[in-house]
């Protein structure tokens, strides 16, 4: 814990880029996703990237290694959908603990490898906790506004299992990310606090929400300020935004966040907005120019990339971040 708190005071920390974007380069087939272990599994598994931590661990570690080589201080575990709720789509709920534990262990190995090479620049593992594919605040059925596909307790129990495995596997930080529904995030934070209390431990927590469109709100309707107030009761390492928007579209919301919080601020935007084919065209050079604006305006303490970003993007972001001091946290 002291390591990450010390590092964040000394420099702007670099988070990794997209895991999914990198895994797409491998063009894994259904058979690759299955590996030997799941050869006879009765349901389709292609698309379950979290499962690759078990069936293609070398590929997962290679992605982590490339991001560390590019200059990342923190890599995220390959566990974005690693809850029983997320794994229900693939009928793999029973594997949740193992998936999270192994994903954290794989990242931990590579982080330790790089820290050993350069002890002056310790590398960290952030246990990635995604939003699940259900929302506790809204009904998925337009004909029944009162219906909920998931309850707070169901989320809390699912998140708690994920949190325990991520910690056991060696995560330094827990990252509750891509939050579109703050009630889901509050269930995750509640679960984290439960585990911390039960184990008598403290582990830094990052929270990263998602502004879904030009309305400047999360999917569940919160403004930047409302989102911040909703999660500020927890002692956090950082609060920030990721996904949905490119760096230029995200900037005004980061400004509002940065001016209203004494927490450290993080951002990992997409490589621009998707094109007509759902692909991201923003070059590393173009993204670097936009991130420089964040740095000049003293907005961030942690910076990385989300959808469409690669080690090339992270390398240029890390290069420009070296030129600046971390955002000074001032009393609001």
Secondary structure, DSSP 4 states (H G I P E B T S, - for coil): -HHHHHHHHHSPEEB---HHHHHHTTT--HHHHHTTTTTT-SS--TT-GGGHHHH-HHHHHHHHHHHHHHT-SEEE-S-TT-SHHHHGGGT-GGGHHHHHHHHHHHHHHHHHHHHHH-TTS--EEEEEE---S--SSS-S-TT-TT--SS-HHHHHHHHHHHHHHHHHHT-SEEEEEEES-HHHHHHHHHHHHHHHHHHT---EEEEEE---STT---TTS--HHHHHHHHTTS--SEEEEEEEEEHHHHHHHHHHHHTT-SSEEEEEEESS-B-TTS-B---HHHHHHHHHHHHHTT--SEEEE-TT--HHHHHHHHHHHTTSPPPP----
